[in-house]
Structures are given as C-alpha cells and as structure tokens.
Amino acid sequence: MLQVIMKKKIVIFILTLTLIFSTLLVCQERDKKSKKLSKEEILLLMGKKEAYPFPSNIEWLNTKNPLSLKELRGKFVLLDFWTYCCIN
C-alpha cells in the first residue's frame, strides 16, 4: 500500500515538473521570436500618413493668427475638445 502511494506521488511530481518546464520552454521560444522594432521599422510598417490641415472655420484661442501644422511641428500640442451641452 505504501509503495502504491509513493509511486503516485512520484508520478504526480514528475508530471508537475514536466508541465512547469514545458511552459517555460514555450515562453522562451515566444521571446526569441518577438523582436523589438526600431522607430524607423515601426514607421515603415505603419506607412507614412500626413496630418490633415486645420479647418479654416475653427476658432483659435490664445493666438492672434491661425496656426499651421508647419508652425507646430516638433512642439507639444494640447487639443482641448469641449462641449457646452448636456450629453446625458
């Protein structure tokens, strides 16, 4: 009786170790396949998309003249979308 219990424990232990190591092996294979893309590769995959120009009928705040995309290139821009009505 004691030998049967020991054999079951050994089999369960071996199966558990096999499951753990096979999971680790699969995870390592995934890491090898996935490579970190450079910024240039990401842009190449996305394709070059130009931003649409600003509409001419919008109201500008805190500036005398309307801005263009060329003037904003390389700068941080905060776009504030606001509504004056109840959306409920």
C-alpha positions in Angstrom: 0.0 0.0 0.0 2.8 2.4 0.9 4.6 1.7 -2.4 1.5 2.5 -4.4 1.1 5.9 -2.6 4.8 6.6 -3.2 4.5 5.7 -6.9 1.5 8.0 -7.3 3.4 10.9 -5.6 6.4 10.4 -7.8 4.3 10.3 -11.0 2.4 13.5 -9.9 5.7 15.2 -9.1 7.2 14.2 -12.5 4.1 15.4 -14.3 4.2 18.7 -12.4 7.8 19.3 -13.3 7.2 18.4 -16.9 4.3 20.9 -17.1 6.4 23.7 -15.5 9.4 23.1 -17.8 7.4 22.8 -20.9 5.6 26.1 -20.1 9.0 27.8 -19.5 10.3 26.4 -22.8 7.2 27.7 -24.7 7.6 31.2 -23.1 11.3 31.3 -24.1 10.5 30.4 -27.7 8.0 33.3 -27.9 10.6 35.7 -26.6 13.1 34.7 -29.2 10.6 35.2 -32.0 9.4 38.6 -30.9 12.0 41.2 -31.5 11.9 44.9 -30.6 11.3 47.1 -33.6 13.1 50.3 -34.0 11.3 53.6 -34.6 12.1 53.5 -38.3 10.8 50.0 -38.7 7.5 50.9 -36.9 7.0 53.9 -39.1 7.8 51.8 -42.2 5.2 49.2 -41.2 2.6 51.9 -40.4 3.1 53.8 -43.6 3.6 57.5 -43.9 0.4 59.4 -43.2 0.3 63.1 -43.3 -1.9 65.0 -41.0 -4.9 66.9 -42.4 -4.7 70.7 -42.3 -6.7 72.5 -39.8 -10.2 73.6 -41.0 -10.5 77.3 -41.8 -13.7 77.8 -39.9 -12.4 77.0 -36.4 -12.0 79.5 -33.5 -8.5 79.9 -32.2 -7.8 80.7 -28.5 -4.7 82.5 -27.1 -3.3 83.4 -30.6 -3.9 86.3 -32.9 -3.5 84.3 -36.2 -4.4 80.8 -37.1 -1.6 78.3 -36.7 -0.4 75.8 -39.3 1.0 72.3 -39.0 4.4 73.6 -40.1 4.5 76.0 -37.2 3.6 73.3 -34.7 6.0 70.6 -36.0 8.3 69.4 -33.2 6.3 71.0 -30.4 3.9 69.5 -27.9 0.3 70.4 -28.7 -2.7 70.0 -26.4 -6.0 69.7 -28.2 -8.9 70.6 -25.9 -12.3 69.1 -27.0 -15.1 70.7 -25.1 -18.8 70.7 -25.3 -21.3 73.2 -23.9 -24.3 70.9 -23.8 -25.5 68.1 -21.6 -24.6 64.8 -23.1 -26.9 62.7 -20.9 
